[in-house]
Amino acid sequence: MTLPTPADVVASLPSGVQRLVVAFSGGLDSTVLLDLACASGRPVLACHVHHGLAAAADDWVTHCESVCQAAGVDLRVERVHVDAHKAGVQAGARAARYAALADSLQAGDALLTAHHAEDQAETVLLRLLRGTGVDGLGAMSPCQSFGVGSLIRPLLAYRRAELAAYAEARGLRWVDDPGNASLRYDRVRVRQHLLPTLESEWPGAVHALNALAHDARADREARGLLLAPRLEAALLEQDGPMRVSCLAAEPPVIQCLMLREWLRSGGIRPPGRRRLEASIAAFVRAAPDRAPEMSWPEGRVARFGDQLYRLPVGWPSVPDNEVVKGPEPRTWPGLGTLSWRPDAGQAGLVPTWLDAGVTARVMRPGDRLQIPGRPRRALKSLFREANMPPWWRLHLPILVDAADEPLAVPGIGVDARAAASGNAVALAPVWAPAERPDAPDWHYFQREP
């Protein structure tokens, strides 16, 4: 039996780490980790997340305060609300916990969690039984970026019995969470029944499952390196849209790998293999004038021209029938800001229209606009002529009069009946979408209409 040492903690840290933030539940594993971190010679902060799910939760806070006071370590207690409706109690608690832990980090911090070899083996088994792909078998990474810092799991190489032996040798005190013994949870059933059975029938099963996770992560890293030149050639800019022509030139197996990696780099969890293959077929085979879109709970992707774009999930729309009065900028949170640029001539709106007030709403079927000197045309045709991506059309304020007829559209123009004449002073609508990392082609509206 090998016991962990403070050197294990130090060796697991990436360069530049200033402070260790220990996820401290008060249980055996995190108590061992806190003790090791305190002996590492680095500044330490303990962070305890109070989920409010157990009757003894307040007692655990008191215990953690006592342990930290004795160790001379600062303790931060985060109280969270657990949303159990979407994915269940455990998943909701985990999401709330990691969000709170991320908030506790400063630049240069490393968050340390006490996951050990059995935890890793359980994760591999659960993912395997739920139908994960090869990448999912990589389970928990020993080191990854997290929030403004990093997330480190320095105890993955150790068995729980080795952590217990360390705690006994050091005379450490800890608490036990009864929830960790409840068979209503999949992980607990794997921990108490499946994994012990595997170990009894095939000694070394935990080690083998950990080795599988290691190999799966190494395989993913290797594939990433091999795909890098292809992705670089296919992307218009770093982390930008992907050229469909480059994707179509690759064999199907490479197409799947490229699209999956591109989605991940944009923070989108890829769909399963069948849906991924169906999406690729739809994008590659689409006619040039079509704009197919594929969506699933974790993301959306659309084709426009020769490019694929990652689209936001839950993108807000312009509130319907909202009055815009005067030239002051109007902001819709998470969507964008409408402002007015002084203009001379027919590119702008006569100011008296704004003095009286116009209405902003989303685009509707049948909307038409007559740009000065041109025939009246459908907005859909004008958008296509302006090469405006389809997704922006549904998140763009259309300014209409009292009869609900379009007067002005940012990026397109002003209707002839509301446009200024000659060199008269006018106001041209300018739309600046909210700067969000998942909003594609944001720079479209920085161009002159």
C-alpha positions in Angstrom: 0.0 0.0 0.0 1.3 3.4 -1.0 0.2 6.5 0.9 -0.1 10.0 -0.8 2.4 12.7 0.0 2.4 16.5 -0.3 4.8 16.1 -3.2 1.9 14.5 -5.1 0.0 17.7 -4.8 2.9 19.9 -5.9 3.8 17.6 -8.8 0.2 17.8 -10.1 0.2 21.6 -10.4 0.8 23.4 -13.7 3.2 26.3 -13.7 2.1 29.6 -12.5 -0.2 28.4 -9.7 -0.3 30.9 -6.9 -2.9 29.5 -4.5 -4.5 26.1 -3.8 -8.3 26.2 -3.4 -9.4 22.8 -1.9 -13.0 21.7 -2.5 -13.6 20.7 1.2 -16.8 18.7 2.0 -15.5 17.5 5.4 -15.5 13.9 4.2 -12.6 11.5 4.3 -11.2 12.2 0.8 -11.3 16.0 0.9 -10.0 16.0 4.5 -6.9 14.0 3.3 -6.5 16.4 0.4 -6.7 19.5 2.6 -4.1 18.0 5.0 -1.7 17.3 2.0 -2.3 20.8 0.5 -1.5 22.4 3.9 1.8 20.6 3.9 2.7 21.5 0.4 4.1 24.9 1.3 1.5 26.8 -0.9 -1.1 29.2 0.2 -4.4 27.4 0.8 -8.1 28.3 0.8 -10.7 25.7 1.8 -14.1 26.1 0.1 -17.2 24.3 1.4 -20.4 24.2 -0.6 -23.6 24.0 1.5 -26.2 22.4 -0.8 -29.0 22.5 1.7 -30.1 19.0 0.9 -29.2 17.1 4.1 -30.5 17.6 7.6 -26.9 17.6 8.9 -25.6 20.2 6.4 -25.2 23.0 9.0 -23.4 20.5 11.2 -20.9 19.8 8.4 -20.2 23.5 8.1 -19.4 23.6 11.8 -17.1 20.6 11.4 -15.3 22.2 8.5 -14.9 25.4 10.4 -13.3 23.5 13.3 -10.9 21.6 11.1 -9.8 24.7 9.2 -9.3 26.7 12.4 -7.1 23.9 13.8 -5.1 23.8 10.5 -4.8 27.6 10.3 -6.6 27.7 6.9 -9.2 30.2 5.7 -12.6 28.7 5.0 -15.1 30.0 2.4 -18.6 28.7 2.7 -20.9 28.9 -0.4 -24.6 28.3 0.0 -26.3 27.2 -3.2 -29.7 26.4 -4.6 -29.9 23.0 -6.3 -32.1 22.7 -9.3 -33.1 19.0 -9.4 -35.8 19.3 -12.0 -33.7 19.1 -15.2 -31.3 16.3 -14.5 -31.9 15.0 -11.0 -30.6 15.8 -7.5 -27.0 14.6 -8.0 -26.5 16.3 -11.3 -28.1 19.5 -10.0 -26.0 19.5 -6.9 -22.9 18.9 -9.0 -23.7 21.8 -11.3 -24.4 24.2 -8.4 -21.3 23.0 -6.6 -18.9 23.6 -9.5 -20.5 27.0 -10.3 -19.8 28.0 -6.6 -16.3 26.7 -6.7 -15.6 28.5 -9.9 -16.7 31.8 -8.3 -14.2 31.2 -5.5 -11.2 31.2 -7.9 -8.9 34.1 -8.7 -6.5 34.3 -11.6 -3.6 31.9 -10.8 -5.6 29.7 -8.5 -5.8 25.9 -8.8 -9.0 24.2 -7.6 -8.1 20.8 -6.0 -10.7 18.0 -5.8 -10.2 14.7 -4.0 -11.4 12.2 -6.6 -9.5 8.9 -6.3 -9.1 5.7 -8.4 -12.4 4.2 -7.5 -14.2 7.5 -8.4 -12.5 7.3 -11.8 -13.5 3.7 -12.3 -17.1 4.4 -11.4 -17.2 7.3 -13.9 -15.8 5.1 -16.7 -18.4 2.4 -15.9 -21.3 4.8 -15.7 -20.4 6.4 -19.0 -19.9 3.1 -20.7 -23.3 1.9 -19.5 -24.9 5.1 -20.7 -23.5 4.7 -24.2 -20.6 7.1 -24.3 -18.2 7.3 -27.1 -14.4 6.8 -26.9 -13.9 10.4 -25.7 -16.3 9.9 -22.8 -14.2 7.0 -21.6 -11.5 9.5 -20.8 -13.6 10.3 -17.7 -12.0 12.8 -15.3 -8.8 14.6 -16.4 -6.0 15.0 -13.8 -5.6 18.6 -14.9 -7.8 21.0 -17.0 -8.6 24.7 -17.3 -11.5 25.8 -15.0 -12.9 29.3 -14.7 -10.1 31.7 -14.3 -7.8 29.0 -13.0 -7.3 25.3 -13.3 -8.9 22.1 -11.9 -6.5 19.5 -10.5 -7.2 16.0 -9.2 -4.0 15.0 -7.6 -5.3 11.8 -5.9 -6.5 9.9 -9.0 -3.7 7.4 -8.7 -4.6 6.4 -5.2 -7.2 3.9 -3.9 -9.7 4.9 -1.2 -8.2 2.4 1.2 -4.9 4.3 0.8 -6.5 7.6 1.7 -8.2 6.0 4.7 -4.8 4.6 5.9 -3.3 8.1 5.5 -6.2 9.7 7.5 -5.8 7.1 10.3 -2.0 7.6 10.4 -2.4 11.4 10.7 -5.3 11.2 13.2 -7.6 13.2 10.9 -11.3 13.8 11.7 -14.1 13.6 9.0 -17.8 13.3 8.6 -19.8 10.8 6.5 -22.6 11.8 4.2 -25.5 9.3 4.4 -26.4 10.3 0.9 -23.3 8.5 -0.3 -25.0 5.2 0.7 -28.4 5.8 -0.9 -29.0 3.1 -3.6 -31.4 5.5 -5.4 -28.4 6.9 -7.2 -26.7 5.2 -10.1 -23.2 6.0 -8.8 -23.9 4.5 -5.4 -25.2 1.3 -7.0 -22.0 1.1 -9.1 -19.9 1.8 -6.0 -21.6 -0.7 -3.7 -22.5 -3.5 -6.0 -21.0 -3.5 -9.6 -17.4 -2.3 -8.9 -16.9 -4.7 -5.9 -18.2 -7.6 -8.0 -15.8 -6.8 -10.8 -12.9 -6.5 -8.4 -13.8 -9.8 -6.7 -14.1 -11.7 -10.1 -11.3 -9.8 -11.9 -8.8 -8.4 -9.4 -7.2 -5.3 -10.9 -10.5 -4.1 -12.5 -10.1 -0.6 -10.9 -6.6 -0.3 -12.2 -7.7 -1.5 -15.7 -10.6 1.0 -15.8 -8.2 3.8 -14.8 -5.8 2.7 -17.5 -8.6 2.7 -20.1 -9.4 6.3 -19.1 -5.8 7.3 -19.4 -5.5 5.7 -22.9 -8.8 7.3 -24.0 -7.5 10.8 -23.0 -4.2 10.1 -24.8 -6.1 9.0 -27.9 -8.2 12.2 -27.9 -5.1 14.3 -27.5 -3.4 12.5 -30.4 -6.4 13.0 -32.6 -6.5 16.6 -31.7 -2.9 17.0 -32.9 -3.6 15.2 -36.1 -6.8 17.2 -36.8 -5.2 20.6 -36.1 -3.8 21.2 -39.6 -7.1 20.2 -41.2 -9.1 22.4 -38.9 -6.7 25.3 -39.4 -7.3 25.0 -43.2 -11.1 24.7 -42.8 -11.6 27.6 -40.4 -12.0 31.2 -41.7 -10.4 32.4 -38.4 -9.4 30.9 -35.1 -12.6 29.5 -33.4 -14.6 30.9 -36.3 -16.9 29.4 -39.0 -15.9 26.2 -40.8 -15.7 25.9 -44.6 -18.2 23.3 -45.8 -16.0 22.7 -48.9 -13.1 21.7 -46.7 -15.3 19.4 -44.7 -16.8 17.8 -47.8 -13.3 17.0 -49.2 -12.5 14.7 -46.3 -13.5 11.0 -45.8 -16.7 10.5 -43.7 -14.7 9.3 -40.6 -12.6 12.5 -40.7 -15.6 14.7 -41.2 -17.1 13.4 -38.0 -13.9 14.0 -36.1 -13.5 17.5 -37.5 -17.1 18.5 -36.7 -17.0 17.0 -33.2 -13.7 18.8 -32.4 -15.0 22.1 -33.9 -18.2 21.9 -31.8 -16.2 21.2 -28.6 -13.8 24.1 -29.2 -16.9 26.3 -29.3 -18.2 25.0 -26.0 -20.9 22.8 -27.6 -21.3 19.2 -26.6 -21.5 17.2 -29.8 -24.5 15.0 -30.5 -24.4 11.2 -30.8 -22.8 9.6 -33.9 -26.0 9.1 -35.9 -27.2 12.6 -35.4 -23.7 13.9 -36.2 -23.5 11.9 -39.4 -27.0 13.1 -40.4 -26.0 16.7 -39.7 -22.9 16.4 -41.9 -24.9 14.9 -44.7 -27.5 17.7 -44.6 -24.8 20.4 -44.6 -22.6 18.9 -47.3 -25.4 18.1 -49.7 -27.4 21.3 -49.3 -27.7 23.5 -52.4 -25.7 26.8 -52.3 -28.9 28.9 -51.8 -30.1 26.8 -48.9 -29.4 27.4 -45.2 -30.0 24.1 -43.3 -29.9 24.2 -39.5 -29.5 21.3 -37.1 -30.2 21.6 -33.4 -30.2 19.5 -30.3 -30.4 20.3 -26.6 -26.7 21.2 -26.3 -26.3 23.3 -29.5 -27.3 24.6 -32.9 -25.3 24.7 -36.2 -26.3 26.3 -39.4 -24.9 26.5 -42.9 -24.8 29.8 -44.8 -23.0 29.9 -48.1 -19.8 27.8 -47.8 -19.6 28.2 -44.0 -20.9 26.4 -40.9 -21.7 28.6 -37.9 -22.2 27.6 -34.3 -25.4 29.3 -33.0 -26.4 30.3 -29.5 -28.9 28.2 -27.6 -31.6 30.3 -26.0 -30.8 33.4 -28.0 -33.4 36.1 -27.0 -35.6 37.8 -29.5 -36.6 41.4 -29.8 -39.6 42.0 -27.6 -42.7 42.5 -29.8 -44.3 45.9 -30.2 -42.0 47.9 -28.0 -42.1 51.6 -28.6 -38.9 53.4 -29.5 -39.1 57.1 -29.1 -36.3 59.7 -29.6 -32.7 59.1 -30.7 -31.4 57.7 -27.5 -29.9 54.2 -27.7 -32.2 51.3 -26.8 -30.6 48.2 -25.3 -32.2 44.7 -25.1 -30.1 42.7 -22.6 -28.4 39.7 -24.2 -29.5 40.8 -27.7 -28.0 44.1 -28.7 -28.3 47.9 -28.8 -30.2 50.1 -31.3 -28.7 53.5 -31.9 -29.0 56.3 -34.5 -26.2 57.7 -36.6 -26.6 61.3 -38.0 -26.8 61.0 -41.7 -27.6 63.3 -44.6 -30.0 62.1 -47.3 -32.1 59.1 -48.0 -30.1 56.6 -45.9 -31.7 58.0 -42.8 -35.0 58.4 -41.2 -36.7 61.8 -40.8 -36.2 62.7 -37.1 -39.9 63.6 -36.7 -40.8 59.9 -37.0 -38.7 59.2 -33.9 -40.2 62.2 -32.1 -43.6 60.6 -32.5 -42.3 57.2 -31.7 -42.0 54.0 -33.8 -42.4 50.4 -32.8 -39.8 47.7 -32.7 -40.7 44.1 -33.4 -39.4 40.9 -34.9 -39.6 40.2 -38.7 -42.9 38.8 -39.9 -43.9 37.0 -43.1 -45.0 39.5 -45.7 -42.9 42.4 -44.4 -41.8 44.6 -47.3 -39.6 47.7 -47.7 -39.2 50.3 -50.4 -35.6 51.6 -50.4 -35.6 55.1 -52.1 -35.2 54.8 -55.8 -36.0 51.1 -55.9 -39.1 49.0 -56.1 -40.9 47.8 -53.0 -39.6 44.3 -52.1 -40.0 41.6 -49.5 -37.6 42.0 -46.6 -36.6 38.4 -47.1 -35.3 39.2 -50.5 -33.5 42.3 -49.2 -31.9 40.3 -46.5 -30.7 37.7 -49.0 -29.4 40.4 -51.3 -27.5 42.0 -48.4 -26.0 38.5 -47.7 -27.3 38.7 -44.1 -27.1 35.4 -42.3 -30.6 34.0 -41.7 -30.2 33.8 -37.9 -29.7 37.5 -37.5 -33.0 38.2 -39.3 -34.9 36.7 -36.3 -32.9 38.7 -33.7 -33.0 42.1 -35.4 -35.4 44.9 -34.5 -37.8 45.8 -37.4 -39.0 49.4 -36.9 -42.6 49.9 -38.0 -45.3 52.6 -38.1 -48.7 52.7 -36.5 -50.1 50.5 -39.3 -47.4 47.9 -38.6 -45.6 48.6 -41.9 -41.8 48.5 -41.8 -40.1 52.0 -41.8 -36.5 51.1 -41.2 -34.3 48.0 -40.8 -30.7 48.2 -39.5 -28.2 46.9 -42.1 -30.8 47.2 -44.9 -32.2 50.8 -45.1 -35.1 53.1 -44.6 -38.4 53.1 -46.4 -38.9 55.8 -49.0 -41.9 57.4 -47.3 -39.8 58.0 -44.1 -36.5 58.8 -45.7 -35.0 62.3 -45.7 -34.8 64.1 -49.0 -31.8 65.8 -50.5 -29.2 66.7 -48.0 -31.6 67.0 -45.1 -30.4 65.8 -41.7 -31.6 62.3 -40.9 -30.9 59.4 -38.5 -29.7 56.0 -39.8 -30.4 53.0 -37.6 -27.4 51.2 -36.3 -27.6 47.7 -34.7 -24.8 46.5 -32.4 -25.5 42.9 -31.3 -24.5 42.0 -27.7 -20.9 40.8 -27.7 -21.3 37.1 -26.7 -18.7 34.5 -27.6 -21.3 32.2 -29.1 -22.9 34.8 -31.4 -21.7 34.0 -34.9 -20.6 36.7 -37.4 -21.0 39.5 -34.9 -19.0 41.8 -37.2 -21.7 41.7 -39.9 -23.3 44.8 -38.3 -20.0 46.7 -38.1 -20.2 47.1 -41.9 -21.9 50.0 -43.6 -25.4 49.2 -44.9 
